[in-house]
Amino acid sequence: MPDKAMEAKEYELVVFSPNDPEDPVNWRLRRKLFVTASICILSFCACVFVPRVWGSELIAEYIGC
């Protein structure tokens, strides 16, 4: 019985036509910067705030508070 990780996966290649506004290569610089900054801010918040909220509850439960 093969593992699920060893099973073949199907991939679909996404191809854009030239000058397609939905292609990230053709986005304006302002939009690229906005998307990049949004991802950075969300990643930072996930790394900093999520462990504080969930971690404090686990620690309090562990020490019996």
N, CA, C and O atoms as a Tripos MOL2 file, in Angstrom:
@<TRIPOS>MOLECULE
protein
  260   259    65     0     0
PROTEIN
NO_CHARGES

@<TRIPOS>ATOM
      1 N           0.8490   -1.1820    0.0000 N.3       1 MET1
      2 CA          0.0000    0.0000    0.0000 C.3       1 MET1
      3 C           0.8970    1.2490    0.0000 C.2       1 MET1
      4 O           1.6140    1.4790    0.9740 O.2       1 MET1
      5 N           0.8720    2.0520   -1.0620 N.am      2 PRO2
      6 CA          1.7520    3.2180   -1.1340 C.3       2 PRO2
      7 C           1.2770    4.3510   -0.2160 C.2       2 PRO2
      8 O           0.0820    4.5070    0.0370 O.2       2 PRO2
      9 N           2.2210    5.1160    0.2630 N.am      3 ASP3
     10 CA          1.8840    6.2800    1.0820 C.3       3 ASP3
     11 C           1.2500    7.3520    0.2090 C.2       3 ASP3
     12 O           1.4590    7.3910   -1.0040 O.2       3 ASP3
     13 N           0.4730    8.2200    0.8440 N.am      4 LYS4
     14 CA         -0.1500    9.3060    0.0810 C.3       4 LYS4
     15 C           0.8990   10.2600   -0.4760 C.2       4 LYS4
     16 O           0.6900   10.8600   -1.5300 O.2       4 LYS4
     17 N           2.0100   10.4040    0.2110 N.am      5 ALA5
     18 CA          3.0590   11.2960   -0.2690 C.3       5 ALA5
     19 C           3.7100   10.7650   -1.5370 C.2       5 ALA5
     20 O           4.2660   11.5370   -2.3180 O.2       5 ALA5
     21 N           3.6490    9.4750   -1.7470 N.am      6 MET6
     22 CA          4.2820    8.8740   -2.9110 C.3       6 MET6
     23 C           3.3540    8.8130   -4.1240 C.2       6 MET6
     24 O           3.7980    8.4860   -5.2250 O.2       6 MET6
     25 N           2.0760    9.1240   -3.9360 N.am      7 GLU7
     26 CA          1.1320    9.0650   -5.0480 C.3       7 GLU7
     27 C           1.4360   10.1680   -6.0590 C.2       7 GLU7
     28 O           1.9260   11.2410   -5.7060 O.2       7 GLU7
     29 N           1.1380    9.8800   -7.3070 N.am      8 ALA8
     30 CA          1.3400   10.8720   -8.3660 C.3       8 ALA8
     31 C           0.3430   12.0060   -8.2040 C.2       8 ALA8
     32 O          -0.8220   11.7820   -7.8760 O.2       8 ALA8
     33 N           0.8060   13.2140   -8.4340 N.am      9 LYS9
     34 CA         -0.0570   14.3860   -8.3320 C.3       9 LYS9
     35 C          -0.2210   15.0010   -9.7040 C.2       9 LYS9
     36 O           0.6870   14.9720  -10.5350 O.2       9 LYS9
     37 N          -1.3970   15.5580   -9.9240 N.am     10 GLU10
     38 CA         -1.6480   16.2350  -11.1880 C.3      10 GLU10
     39 C          -1.4480   17.7260  -10.9930 C.2      10 GLU10
     40 O          -1.8830   18.2970   -9.9930 O.2      10 GLU10
     41 N          -0.7960   18.3440  -11.9450 N.am     11 TYR11
     42 CA         -0.5650   19.7800  -11.9210 C.3      11 TYR11
     43 C          -1.1740   20.3970  -13.1660 C.2      11 TYR11
     44 O          -1.2470   19.7710  -14.2240 O.2      11 TYR11
     45 N          -1.6070   21.6300  -13.0160 N.am     12 GLU12
     46 CA         -2.1690   22.3630  -14.1460 C.3      12 GLU12
     47 C          -1.3530   23.6300  -14.3400 C.2      12 GLU12
     48 O          -1.2340   24.4420  -13.4230 O.2      12 GLU12
     49 N          -0.7990   23.7990  -15.5170 N.am     13 LEU13
     50 CA          0.0070   24.9630  -15.8310 C.3      13 LEU13
     51 C          -0.9070   26.1170  -16.2130 C.2      13 LEU13
     52 O          -1.7720   25.9760  -17.0770 O.2      13 LEU13
     53 N          -0.7110   27.2440  -15.5700 N.am     14 VAL14
     54 CA         -1.5000   28.4360  -15.8660 C.3      14 VAL14
     55 C          -0.7130   29.2810  -16.8640 C.2      14 VAL14
     56 O           0.4180   29.6850  -16.5950 O.2      14 VAL14
     57 N          -1.3150   29.5370  -17.9990 N.am     15 VAL15
     58 CA         -0.6540   30.3010  -19.0540 C.3      15 VAL15
     59 C          -1.4570   31.5710  -19.2950 C.2      15 VAL15
     60 O          -2.6770   31.5400  -19.4510 O.2      15 VAL15
     61 N          -0.7400   32.6860  -19.3220 N.am     16 PHE16
     62 CA         -1.3800   33.9760  -19.5830 C.3      16 PHE16
     63 C          -1.0560   34.4220  -20.9950 C.2      16 PHE16
     64 O           0.0070   34.1080  -21.5300 O.2      16 PHE16
     65 N          -1.9740   35.1500  -21.5880 N.am     17 SER17
     66 CA         -1.7130   35.7270  -22.9030 C.3      17 SER17
     67 C          -0.8640   36.9950  -22.7250 C.2      17 SER17
     68 O          -0.8510   37.5750  -21.6390 O.2      17 SER17
     69 N          -0.1710   37.4240  -23.7530 N.am     18 PRO18
     70 CA          0.6300   38.6480  -23.6300 C.3      18 PRO18
     71 C          -0.2460   39.8470  -23.2780 C.2      18 PRO18
     72 O          -1.3630   39.9840  -23.7780 O.2      18 PRO18
     73 N           0.2710   40.7060  -22.4180 N.am     19 ASN19
     74 CA         -0.4240   41.9250  -21.9770 C.3      19 ASN19
     75 C          -1.7050   41.6410  -21.2050 C.2      19 ASN19
     76 O          -2.5910   42.4940  -21.1530 O.2      19 ASN19
     77 N          -1.8190   40.4650  -20.6080 N.am     20 ASP20
     78 CA         -2.9830   40.1280  -19.7910 C.3      20 ASP20
     79 C          -2.8760   40.8690  -18.4590 C.2      20 ASP20
     80 O          -1.8800   40.6970  -17.7570 O.2      20 ASP20
     81 N          -3.8690   41.6910  -18.0820 N.am     21 PRO21
     82 CA         -3.7770   42.4480  -16.8290 C.3      21 PRO21
     83 C          -3.8340   41.5710  -15.5780 C.2      21 PRO21
     84 O          -3.4710   42.0330  -14.4970 O.2      21 PRO21
     85 N          -4.2720   40.3440  -15.6940 N.am     22 GLU22
     86 CA         -4.3200   39.4320  -14.5510 C.3      22 GLU22
     87 C          -2.9800   38.7450  -14.3020 C.2      22 GLU22
     88 O          -2.7900   38.1350  -13.2500 O.2      22 GLU22
     89 N          -2.0580   38.8330  -15.2410 N.am     23 ASP23
     90 CA         -0.7330   38.2390  -15.0880 C.3      23 ASP23
     91 C           0.0840   39.1170  -14.1440 C.2      23 ASP23
     92 O           0.2540   40.3060  -14.4160 O.2      23 ASP23
     93 N           0.5990   38.5600  -13.0300 N.am     24 PRO24
     94 CA          1.3640   39.3810  -12.0860 C.3      24 PRO24
     95 C           2.5810   40.0680  -12.7020 C.2      24 PRO24
     96 O           3.0230   41.1000  -12.1960 O.2      24 PRO24
     97 N           3.1200   39.5260  -13.7620 N.am     25 VAL25
     98 CA          4.2490   40.1750  -14.4340 C.3      25 VAL25
     99 C           3.8180   41.5160  -15.0210 C.2      25 VAL25
    100 O           4.6300   42.4370  -15.1060 O.2      25 VAL25
    101 N           2.5750   41.6380  -15.4200 N.am     26 ASN26
    102 CA          2.0750   42.8590  -16.0520 C.3      26 ASN26
    103 C           1.4410   43.8390  -15.0710 C.2      26 ASN26
    104 O           0.9320   44.8760  -15.4950 O.2      26 ASN26
    105 N           1.4550   43.5450  -13.7830 N.am     27 TRP27
    106 CA          0.8870   44.4650  -12.8070 C.3      27 TRP27
    107 C           1.7260   45.7290  -12.7320 C.2      27 TRP27
    108 O           2.9230   45.7120  -13.0210 O.2      27 TRP27
    109 N           1.0890   46.8230  -12.3400 N.am     28 ARG28
    110 CA          1.8220   48.0610  -12.1140 C.3      28 ARG28
    111 C           2.6630   47.9120  -10.8510 C.2      28 ARG28
    112 O           2.3640   47.0860   -9.9880 O.2      28 ARG28
    113 N           3.7020   48.7090  -10.7550 N.am     29 LEU29
    114 CA          4.6050   48.6390   -9.6160 C.3      29 LEU29
    115 C           3.8590   48.8910   -8.3040 C.2      29 LEU29
    116 O           4.1540   48.2490   -7.2950 O.2      29 LEU29
    117 N           2.9210   49.7950   -8.3070 N.am     30 ARG30
    118 CA          2.1580   50.1090   -7.0940 C.3      30 ARG30
    119 C           1.4070   48.8730   -6.5860 C.2      30 ARG30
    120 O           1.3760   48.6120   -5.3830 O.2      30 ARG30
    121 N           0.8110   48.1270   -7.4940 N.am     31 ARG31
    122 CA          0.0660   46.9270   -7.0960 C.3      31 ARG31
    123 C           1.0220   45.8410   -6.5880 C.2      31 ARG31
    124 O           0.7170   45.1610   -5.6080 O.2      31 ARG31
    125 N           2.1530   45.6780   -7.2350 N.am     32 LYS32
    126 CA          3.1380   44.6960   -6.7860 C.3      32 LYS32
    127 C           3.6290   45.0280   -5.3840 C.2      32 LYS32
    128 O           3.7490   44.1450   -4.5350 O.2      32 LYS32
    129 N           3.9160   46.3150   -5.1440 N.am     33 LEU33
    130 CA          4.3720   46.7330   -3.8190 C.3      33 LEU33
    131 C           3.2860   46.5320   -2.7700 C.2      33 LEU33
    132 O           3.5790   46.1190   -1.6480 O.2      33 LEU33
    133 N           2.0470   46.8190   -3.1200 N.am     34 PHE34
    134 CA          0.9400   46.6330   -2.1810 C.3      34 PHE34
    135 C           0.7790   45.1630   -1.8010 C.2      34 PHE34
    136 O           0.6220   44.8420   -0.6230 O.2      34 PHE34
    137 N           0.8150   44.2800   -2.7770 N.am     35 VAL35
    138 CA          0.6700   42.8470   -2.5130 C.3      35 VAL35
    139 C           1.8420   42.3430   -1.6760 C.2      35 VAL35
    140 O           1.6460   41.5820   -0.7290 O.2      35 VAL35
    141 N           3.0450   42.7600   -2.0160 N.am     36 THR36
    142 CA          4.2270   42.3380   -1.2710 C.3      36 THR36
    143 C           4.1770   42.8410    0.1700 C.2      36 THR36
    144 O           4.4640   42.0870    1.0990 O.2      36 THR36
    145 N           3.8130   44.1080    0.3610 N.am     37 ALA37
    146 CA          3.7210   44.6680    1.7080 C.3      37 ALA37
    147 C           2.6220   43.9790    2.5160 C.2      37 ALA37
    148 O           2.8000   43.7300    3.7080 O.2      37 ALA37
    149 N           1.5030   43.6710    1.8890 N.am     38 SER38
    150 CA          0.4170   42.9810    2.5870 C.3      38 SER38
    151 C           0.8470   41.6060    3.0690 C.2      38 SER38
    152 O           0.5510   41.2180    4.1990 O.2      38 SER38
    153 N           1.5330   40.8800    2.2270 N.am     39 ILE39
    154 CA          2.0100   39.5440    2.6090 C.3      39 ILE39
    155 C           3.0150   39.6560    3.7510 C.2      39 ILE39
    156 O           2.9790   38.8560    4.6860 O.2      39 ILE39
    157 N           3.9120   40.6390    3.6860 N.am     40 CYS40
    158 CA          4.9010   40.8200    4.7490 C.3      40 CYS40
    159 C           4.2380   41.1710    6.0750 C.2      40 CYS40
    160 O           4.6020   40.6170    7.1120 O.2      40 CYS40
    161 N           3.2810   42.0730    6.0540 N.am     41 ILE41
    162 CA          2.5970   42.4780    7.2870 C.3      41 ILE41
    163 C           1.8100   41.3210    7.8710 C.2      41 ILE41
    164 O           1.8570   41.0940    9.0800 O.2      41 ILE41
    165 N           1.0900   40.5890    7.0440 N.am     42 LEU42
    166 CA          0.3260   39.4470    7.5390 C.3      42 LEU42
    167 C           1.2280   38.3510    8.0910 C.2      42 LEU42
    168 O           0.8970   37.7230    9.0970 O.2      42 LEU42
    169 N           2.3500   38.1210    7.4520 N.am     43 SER43
    170 CA          3.3010   37.1240    7.9530 C.3      43 SER43
    171 C           3.8790   37.5500    9.2960 C.2      43 SER43
    172 O           4.0100   36.7310   10.2060 O.2      43 SER43
    173 N           4.2220   38.8210    9.4230 N.am     44 PHE44
    174 CA          4.7470   39.3310   10.6840 C.3      44 PHE44
    175 C           3.7190   39.1870   11.7960 C.2      44 PHE44
    176 O           4.0460   38.7350   12.8930 O.2      44 PHE44
    177 N           2.4770   39.5690   11.5170 N.am     45 CYS45
    178 CA          1.4210   39.4730   12.5330 C.3      45 CYS45
    179 C           1.1840   38.0200   12.9330 C.2      45 CYS45
    180 O           0.9570   37.7290   14.1070 O.2      45 CYS45
    181 N           1.2350   37.1230   11.9820 N.am     46 ALA46
    182 CA          1.0270   35.7110   12.2920 C.3      46 ALA46
    183 C           2.1520   35.1790   13.1690 C.2      46 ALA46
    184 O           1.9110   34.3740   14.0680 O.2      46 ALA46
    185 N           3.3710   35.6200   12.9160 N.am     47 CYS47
    186 CA          4.5230   35.1370   13.6950 C.3      47 CYS47
    187 C           4.5750   35.7470   15.0900 C.2      47 CYS47
    188 O           5.0590   35.1050   16.0210 O.2      47 CYS47
    189 N           4.0900   36.9630   15.2500 N.am     48 VAL48
    190 CA          4.2190   37.6580   16.5250 C.3      48 VAL48
    191 C           2.9870   37.4870   17.4030 C.2      48 VAL48
    192 O           3.1140   37.1690   18.5860 O.2      48 VAL48
    193 N           1.8120   37.6910   16.8510 N.am     49 PHE49
    194 CA          0.6170   37.7640   17.6820 C.3      49 PHE49
    195 C          -0.0640   36.4210   17.9240 C.2      49 PHE49
    196 O          -0.6180   36.2090   19.0020 O.2      49 PHE49
    197 N          -0.0410   35.5250   16.9690 N.am     50 VAL50
    198 CA         -0.7240   34.2410   17.1450 C.3      50 VAL50
    199 C          -0.1030   33.4160   18.2670 C.2      50 VAL50
    200 O          -0.8460   32.8850   19.0930 O.2      50 VAL50
    201 N           1.2170   33.2800   18.3390 N.am     51 PRO51
    202 CA          1.7740   32.5210   19.4640 C.3      51 PRO51
    203 C           1.4960   33.1660   20.8170 C.2      51 PRO51
    204 O           1.3680   32.4620   21.8190 O.2      51 PRO51
    205 N           1.4020   34.4880   20.8620 N.am     52 ARG52
    206 CA          1.0930   35.1600   22.1280 C.3      52 ARG52
    207 C          -0.2930   34.7930   22.6210 C.2      52 ARG52
    208 O          -0.4760   34.5300   23.8100 O.2      52 ARG52
    209 N          -1.2540   34.7700   21.7410 N.am     53 VAL53
    210 CA         -2.6320   34.4900   22.1430 C.3      53 VAL53
    211 C          -2.7870   33.0280   22.5290 C.2      53 VAL53
    212 O          -3.2800   32.7250   23.6150 O.2      53 VAL53
    213 N          -2.3720   32.1200   21.6580 N.am     54 TRP54
    214 CA         -2.5580   30.7030   21.9360 C.3      54 TRP54
    215 C          -1.5320   30.1800   22.9270 C.2      54 TRP54
    216 O          -1.8390   29.3150   23.7470 O.2      54 TRP54
    217 N          -0.3180   30.7000   22.8530 N.am     55 GLY55
    218 CA          0.7440   30.2220   23.7260 C.3      55 GLY55
    219 C           0.4830   30.5500   25.1820 C.2      55 GLY55
    220 O           0.7670   29.7350   26.0590 O.2      55 GLY55
    221 N          -0.0590   31.7410   25.4550 N.am     56 SER56
    222 CA         -0.3110   32.1250   26.8380 C.3      56 SER56
    223 C          -1.3670   31.2370   27.4720 C.2      56 SER56
    224 O          -1.2630   30.9160   28.6560 O.2      56 SER56
    225 N          -2.3770   30.8340   26.7210 N.am     57 GLU57
    226 CA         -3.3930   29.9360   27.2510 C.3      57 GLU57
    227 C          -2.7990   28.5660   27.5600 C.2      57 GLU57
    228 O          -3.1210   27.9730   28.5900 O.2      57 GLU57
    229 N          -1.9490   28.0650   26.6950 N.am     58 LEU58
    230 CA         -1.3210   26.7590   26.9260 C.3      58 LEU58
    231 C          -0.3970   26.7840   28.1250 C.2      58 LEU58
    232 O          -0.3620   25.8320   28.9060 O.2      58 LEU58
    233 N           0.3500   27.8620   28.2780 N.am     59 ILE59
    234 CA          1.2610   27.9670   29.4170 C.3      59 ILE59
    235 C           0.4600   28.0760   30.7150 C.2      59 ILE59
    236 O           0.8090   27.4400   31.7090 O.2      59 ILE59
    237 N          -0.5930   28.8640   30.7150 N.am     60 ALA60
    238 CA         -1.4200   28.9980   31.9110 C.3      60 ALA60
    239 C          -2.0540   27.6550   32.2770 C.2      60 ALA60
    240 O          -2.1350   27.2990   33.4520 O.2      60 ALA60
    241 N          -2.4950   26.9280   31.2780 N.am     61 GLU61
    242 CA         -3.0870   25.6090   31.5250 C.3      61 GLU61
    243 C          -2.0270   24.6340   32.0590 C.2      61 GLU61
    244 O          -2.3090   23.8100   32.9290 O.2      61 GLU61
    245 N          -0.8150   24.7410   31.5260 N.am     62 TYR62
    246 CA          0.2570   23.8380   31.9230 C.3      62 TYR62
    247 C           0.6620   24.0590   33.3820 C.2      62 TYR62
    248 O           0.9050   23.0990   34.1130 O.2      62 TYR62
    249 N           0.7350   25.3280   33.8040 N.am     63 ILE63
    250 CA          1.1510   25.6010   35.1820 C.3      63 ILE63
    251 C          -0.0200   25.6380   36.1500 C.2      63 ILE63
    252 O           0.1820   25.8130   37.3520 O.2      63 ILE63
    253 N          -1.2440   25.4740   35.6480 N.am     64 GLY64
    254 CA         -2.4090   25.3530   36.5110 C.3      64 GLY64
    255 C          -3.0420   26.6460   36.9410 C.2      64 GLY64
    256 O          -3.6330   26.6970   38.0200 O.2      64 GLY64
    257 N          -2.9500   27.6770   36.1650 N.am     65 CYS65
    258 CA         -3.5800   28.9560   36.4920 C.3      65 CYS65
    259 C          -5.0020   29.0030   35.9910 C.2      65 CYS65
    260 O          -5.6890   30.0070   36.1760 O.2      65 CYS65
@<TRIPOS>BOND
     1     1     2 1
     2     2     3 1
     3     3     4 2
     4     3     5 am
     5     5     6 1
     6     6     7 1
     7     7     8 2
     8     7     9 am
     9     9    10 1
    10    10    11 1
    11    11    12 2
    12    11    13 am
    13    13    14 1
    14    14    15 1
    15    15    16 2
    16    15    17 am
    17    17    18 1
    18    18    19 1
    19    19    20 2
    20    19    21 am
    21    21    22 1
    22    22    23 1
    23    23    24 2
    24    23    25 am
    25    25    26 1
    26    26    27 1
    27    27    28 2
    28    27    29 am
    29    29    30 1
    30    30    31 1
    31    31    32 2
    32    31    33 am
    33    33    34 1
    34    34    35 1
    35    35    36 2
    36    35    37 am
    37    37    38 1
    38    38    39 1
    39    39    40 2
    40    39    41 am
    41    41    42 1
    42    42    43 1
    43    43    44 2
    44    43    45 am
    45    45    46 1
    46    46    47 1
    47    47    48 2
    48    47    49 am
    49    49    50 1
    50    50    51 1
    51    51    52 2
    52    51    53 am
    53    53    54 1
    54    54    55 1
    55    55    56 2
    56    55    57 am
    57    57    58 1
    58    58    59 1
    59    59    60 2
    60    59    61 am
    61    61    62 1
    62    62    63 1
    63    63    64 2
    64    63    65 am
    65    65    66 1
    66    66    67 1
    67    67    68 2
    68    67    69 am
    69    69    70 1
    70    70    71 1
    71    71    72 2
    72    71    73 am
    73    73    74 1
    74    74    75 1
    75    75    76 2
    76    75    77 am
    77    77    78 1
    78    78    79 1
    79    79    80 2
    80    79    81 am
    81    81    82 1
    82    82    83 1
    83    83    84 2
    84    83    85 am
    85    85    86 1
    86    86    87 1
    87    87    88 2
    88    87    89 am
    89    89    90 1
    90    90    91 1
    91    91    92 2
    92    91    93 am
    93    93    94 1
    94    94    95 1
    95    95    96 2
    96    95    97 am
    97    97    98 1
    98    98    99 1
    99    99   100 2
   100    99   101 am
   101   101   102 1
   102   102   103 1
   103   103   104 2
   104   103   105 am
   105   105   106 1
   106   106   107 1
   107   107   108 2
   108   107   109 am
   109   109   110 1
   110   110   111 1
   111   111   112 2
   112   111   113 am
   113   113   114 1
   114   114   115 1
   115   115   116 2
   116   115   117 am
   117   117   118 1
   118   118   119 1
   119   119   120 2
   120   119   121 am
   121   121   122 1
   122   122   123 1
   123   123   124 2
   124   123   125 am
   125   125   126 1
   126   126   127 1
   127   127   128 2
   128   127   129 am
   129   129   130 1
   130   130   131 1
   131   131   132 2
   132   131   133 am
   133   133   134 1
   134   134   135 1
   135   135   136 2
   136   135   137 am
   137   137   138 1
   138   138   139 1
   139   139   140 2
   140   139   141 am
   141   141   142 1
   142   142   143 1
   143   143   144 2
   144   143   145 am
   145   145   146 1
   146   146   147 1
   147   147   148 2
   148   147   149 am
   149   149   150 1
   150   150   151 1
   151   151   152 2
   152   151   153 am
   153   153   154 1
   154   154   155 1
   155   155   156 2
   156   155   157 am
   157   157   158 1
   158   158   159 1
   159   159   160 2
   160   159   161 am
   161   161   162 1
   162   162   163 1
   163   163   164 2
   164   163   165 am
   165   165   166 1
   166   166   167 1
   167   167   168 2
   168   167   169 am
   169   169   170 1
   170   170   171 1
   171   171   172 2
   172   171   173 am
   173   173   174 1
   174   174   175 1
   175   175   176 2
   176   175   177 am
   177   177   178 1
   178   178   179 1
   179   179   180 2
   180   179   181 am
   181   181   182 1
   182   182   183 1
   183   183   184 2
   184   183   185 am
   185   185   186 1
   186   186   187 1
   187   187   188 2
   188   187   189 am
   189   189   190 1
   190   190   191 1
   191   191   192 2
   192   191   193 am
   193   193   194 1
   194   194   195 1
   195   195   196 2
   196   195   197 am
   197   197   198 1
   198   198   199 1
   199   199   200 2
   200   199   201 am
   201   201   202 1
   202   202   203 1
   203   203   204 2
   204   203   205 am
   205   205   206 1
   206   206   207 1
   207   207   208 2
   208   207   209 am
   209   209   210 1
   210   210   211 1
   211   211   212 2
   212   211   213 am
   213   213   214 1
   214   214   215 1
   215   215   216 2
   216   215   217 am
   217   217   218 1
   218   218   219 1
   219   219   220 2
   220   219   221 am
   221   221   222 1
   222   222   223 1
   223   223   224 2
   224   223   225 am
   225   225   226 1
   226   226   227 1
   227   227   228 2
   228   227   229 am
   229   229   230 1
   230   230   231 1
   231   231   232 2
   232   231   233 am
   233   233   234 1
   234   234   235 1
   235   235   236 2
   236   235   237 am
   237   237   238 1
   238   238   239 1
   239   239   240 2
   240   239   241 am
   241   241   242 1
   242   242   243 1
   243   243   244 2
   244   243   245 am
   245   245   246 1
   246   246   247 1
   247   247   248 2
   248   247   249 am
   249   249   250 1
   250   250   251 1
   251   251   252 2
   252   251   253 am
   253   253   254 1
   254   254   255 1
   255   255   256 2
   256   255   257 am
   257   257   258 1
   258   258   259 1
   259   259   260 2
@<TRIPOS>SUBSTRUCTURE
     1 MET1         2 RESIDUE 1 A MET
     2 PRO2         6 RESIDUE 1 A PRO
     3 ASP3        10 RESIDUE 1 A ASP
     4 LYS4        14 RESIDUE 1 A LYS
     5 ALA5        18 RESIDUE 1 A ALA
     6 MET6        22 RESIDUE 1 A MET
     7 GLU7        26 RESIDUE 1 A GLU
     8 ALA8        30 RESIDUE 1 A ALA
     9 LYS9        34 RESIDUE 1 A LYS
    10 GLU10       38 RESIDUE 1 A GLU
    11 TYR11       42 RESIDUE 1 A TYR
    12 GLU12       46 RESIDUE 1 A GLU
    13 LEU13       50 RESIDUE 1 A LEU
    14 VAL14       54 RESIDUE 1 A VAL
    15 VAL15       58 RESIDUE 1 A VAL
    16 PHE16       62 RESIDUE 1 A PHE
    17 SER17       66 RESIDUE 1 A SER
    18 PRO18       70 RESIDUE 1 A PRO
    19 ASN19       74 RESIDUE 1 A ASN
    20 ASP20       78 RESIDUE 1 A ASP
    21 PRO21       82 RESIDUE 1 A PRO
    22 GLU22       86 RESIDUE 1 A GLU
    23 ASP23       90 RESIDUE 1 A ASP
    24 PRO24       94 RESIDUE 1 A PRO
    25 VAL25       98 RESIDUE 1 A VAL
    26 ASN26      102 RESIDUE 1 A ASN
    27 TRP27      106 RESIDUE 1 A TRP
    28 ARG28      110 RESIDUE 1 A ARG
    29 LEU29      114 RESIDUE 1 A LEU
    30 ARG30      118 RESIDUE 1 A ARG
    31 ARG31      122 RESIDUE 1 A ARG
    32 LYS32      126 RESIDUE 1 A LYS
    33 LEU33      130 RESIDUE 1 A LEU
    34 PHE34      134 RESIDUE 1 A PHE
    35 VAL35      138 RESIDUE 1 A VAL
    36 THR36      142 RESIDUE 1 A THR
    37 ALA37      146 RESIDUE 1 A ALA
    38 SER38      150 RESIDUE 1 A SER
    39 ILE39      154 RESIDUE 1 A ILE
    40 CYS40      158 RESIDUE 1 A CYS
    41 ILE41      162 RESIDUE 1 A ILE
    42 LEU42      166 RESIDUE 1 A LEU
    43 SER43      170 RESIDUE 1 A SER
    44 PHE44      174 RESIDUE 1 A PHE
    45 CYS45      178 RESIDUE 1 A CYS
    46 ALA46      182 RESIDUE 1 A ALA
    47 CYS47      186 RESIDUE 1 A CYS
    48 VAL48      190 RESIDUE 1 A VAL
    49 PHE49      194 RESIDUE 1 A PHE
    50 VAL50      198 RESIDUE 1 A VAL
    51 PRO51      202 RESIDUE 1 A PRO
    52 ARG52      206 RESIDUE 1 A ARG
    53 VAL53      210 RESIDUE 1 A VAL
    54 TRP54      214 RESIDUE 1 A TRP
    55 GLY55      218 RESIDUE 1 A GLY
    56 SER56      222 RESIDUE 1 A SER
    57 GLU57      226 RESIDUE 1 A GLU
    58 LEU58      230 RESIDUE 1 A LEU
    59 ILE59      234 RESIDUE 1 A ILE
    60 ALA60      238 RESIDUE 1 A ALA
    61 GLU61      242 RESIDUE 1 A GLU
    62 TYR62      246 RESIDUE 1 A TYR
    63 ILE63      250 RESIDUE 1 A ILE
    64 GLY64      254 RESIDUE 1 A GLY
    65 CYS65      258 RESIDUE 1 A CYS
